[in-house]
Amino acid sequence: IIILDEPTTHLDLVSKHEIIFLLRKIAKEQNKSILFSTHELELALQHADEIWLISKDQQLETGLPEDLILKGIFQKAFERNAISFDIEKGTFGRKSKPFSKKVYLEGDKIPVFWTAKALEKINIGITEKKEEAELTIEINSQGKYYSWKVDDKSEFYALEKVINHF
């Protein structure tokens, strides 16, 4: 058994993952169990085979990361006033509030994903139903230009201008 206390603290993101990959390799090749404490929850969710979580009421919850999430244990343990755990994305972030506007995005998967993240930061939601959208944005493969349609007009703008429009 190898026991470590916060082995990835103060490392850059790439080094954190390299340490975890190295620990997993050691565990497999040398038939070791590795137990480490961490406050880097998203890293643990990505790599841990099992998580031991001490809840707010001092109860020990154990299981696969995915099981703890699906049972609601993770969300309950880390619920705060401004921060919550997003079960759909597996990440922590600010609590969402109702979106001020809804946009429908079309285009290649990766530019659409990052455009959605940019819009959500400023409280513009993404809808999967085109008819619910106040604005349709078509993103080209480079993700640089956006065609948006308002009042049956189509114009090209950079994302910055779309954001400023709202």
N, C-alpha and C positions, 0 to 999 in steps of 0.2 A: 504494500500500500504506500502510495506517495500522497502526502498531505501538504497542501500549499495554501498560503493566506494571500489573497489578492495578487496572484502572479502577473497580471497584466496591467496593474495600476501604473499610470504615468507613461505608458507606451503609446506610440502613434497607432492608428487604426490597423494598418497593414501588419505591424509587429504583433499586435494583440492576436490577430488571426493566425499568424505564423507560430506563435507560442502554443495556441490551442491545437493546431495541426501537429506540432511536435509532440505534445503531451498525448494526443490520440495515437500517434505512431508508437511511442514508447509503451503505452498501455497494451496495444495489440501485439507488438513484437516481443515484449518481455513479460506478457501475461500479468500486468500490474493493474491494480485499481487505483484511480486517481481521484482524490477528493480535494476540491478547492473552494474557498469562499470568494465571492465576488459581489460587487454592487453593480456590475455591468450586465444588467438583466437581458438586454437584447443579444449580447454575445452569448450568454448562457442559453438563451432560447434557441439560438442557431446551432449550438454545438453539443450541449449536454445530453447524455443518454438518460439521465435522471436528475431531477431537481429536488432538493430539500428546502422547503420554504417555511420560515417561521412567520406565521400570520400575526395580525395586529393583536389578537387575543392570546398570543404566545403559544398557539397550537402548531405542531409540526405537521406540515402537509408534504407528502412525497409522491413522486410519480414522473411519468414522461412529461416533458414540457407541454406537449400538445394536449395531454389529458388534463393537466392543471388549468390550461386555458379554456378548454371546452367545458370544464366543470364550473367555470366562473371564479375559481380560487385566485387566479392571477389578477383579474380585474378588481376583485374585492380587496385584495391585499395592497394594491398600489393606487387605489382611488384617492385623489386629492381634489382640492378646490378647483385648480386651474389645469391639472394634468390628469389624463386618463390613458388606459391601455386600449388600443384599437384592435379588437379581436379579428377584424377582417384583414388588417395589414401586419399584425404581429409586432407593432411598434408603440412606443409611448409618444404622446403629443398633447398639445393643448386641447382641452375639451371643446368639442365642436358646438357651435351654436347654429341656429337655423341660417341657411345661406340667404344672402340678400338677393341674389340672382341665380338663374340656372342656365348652363351652357351645354350644348351637345357638341362633342368633339368627334371629328372624322379624320382618318389618316393612319399612318404607320404607328404601330404599337408603342414604340419607345418615345417618339416625340409627343404622342398623345398623353402618355403617362406623365412626362415631365411638365407638359403644359397644364395638365390637371393639378399637379402639385403647386405650380406657380399661382394658379387661379384660386385654389383652396386657401392659400395663405392670406388672400385678401377677401375671404368670405364669399367667393363665387363658387357655387357648387356645380358638379358635373351630373348630368342626367343621361340615362341610357335610352330614354324615349325622346326622339327628335321633336315630337309634337309638344312636349312639355317645356322645351327650351325657349328662352327669350332670344337666344343667339346661337347660330350654328357656326362653328369654326372648322374649316378644312385646313389641315396641316400638311405641307409638302414633306417629302422624304428627308430633307435636310433639317426640317423643323424651324426654318428661318422665317417663312412667310405664312400668313394666315389670311384666308379668304373668309370674310364674314358677311352674313346676309341679314340685312335689316330693311324692312319695307320693300322687299323684292329687289333690292339693289345688292350688288356684290362688289366688295372693295378689298384691296390687299393692304394689310397692315402688319407691322411687327407686333409681337405680343405686348410690348410696352404700350402701344396705342390702343390695343383692345382693352387692356387693364384700365387705362386712363378714360376710356369711353364710359366705363361703369363708374 
